[in-house]
Amino acid sequence: DGGITQSPKYLFRKEGQNVTLSCEQNLNHDAMYWYRQDPGQGLRLIYYSQIVNDFQKGDIAEGYSVSREKKESFPLTVTSAQKNPTAFYLCASLGDLNSPLHFGNGTRLTVT
Amino acid sequence: LAKTTQPISMDSYEGQEVNITCSHNNIATNDYITWYQQFPSQGPRFIIQGYKTKVTNEVASLFIPADRKSSTLSLPRVSLSDTAVYYCLVGDRYNQGGKLIFGQGTELSVKP
């Protein structure tokens, strides 16, 4: 089955620690995205990548970093500089022209 | 980038038709319109997509007027399981993997 895998589903960290969220896709999609969602809110764009070894900041990139060394992988690191890291994080990919975004099932990060 | 505006919430009853309108006044010539459905703690999933006029699939219809400054998602005969948040997304059909910004979404509550 093709799809997007985000792991883990739940993640707990202490304040001041960096943490990396995994996102893997086997859809052979070129573009990948990271969104953040807070309770009762919409999706906010953190970073996106259109091709390997290239990525752009979204609207809320501060305190986050990404890499795109392989087409199928787009990990997101939440650094200690992110003031309010507790949130639901969603990864997505985009394939052919006019195709919709495919989302993973998300990682819920709790930082205490 | 086209900004989207939707009602924050809507209520309906089982068996009724629900119409959710999205405003996108500054939509560009190359932009297409996509609607997603999101349940709590899950990634959004694709419902329907269109560029102009009317599109229909097995679960919904999408109406886009000639000026394309708005679009309406129509859900026929909703059930309790249609209770979810619905997002419209406007994206450049020729810029695969460009910046894709979601609005706040519409929280639909279907009552028995």
Interface residues (C-beta under 8 A of the other chain):
Chain A: I4 D30 A31 Y33 Y35 Q41 G42 L43 R44 L45 Y48 S49 Q50 I51 Q56 G58 D59 F88 L90 A92 L94 D96 L97 N98 P100 L101 H102 F103 G104 N105 G106 R108
Chain B: Y32 T34 Y36 S41 Q42 G43 P44 R45 F46 Q49 Y87 L89 R93 Y94 Q96 G97 G98 K99 L100 I101 F102 G103 Q104 G105
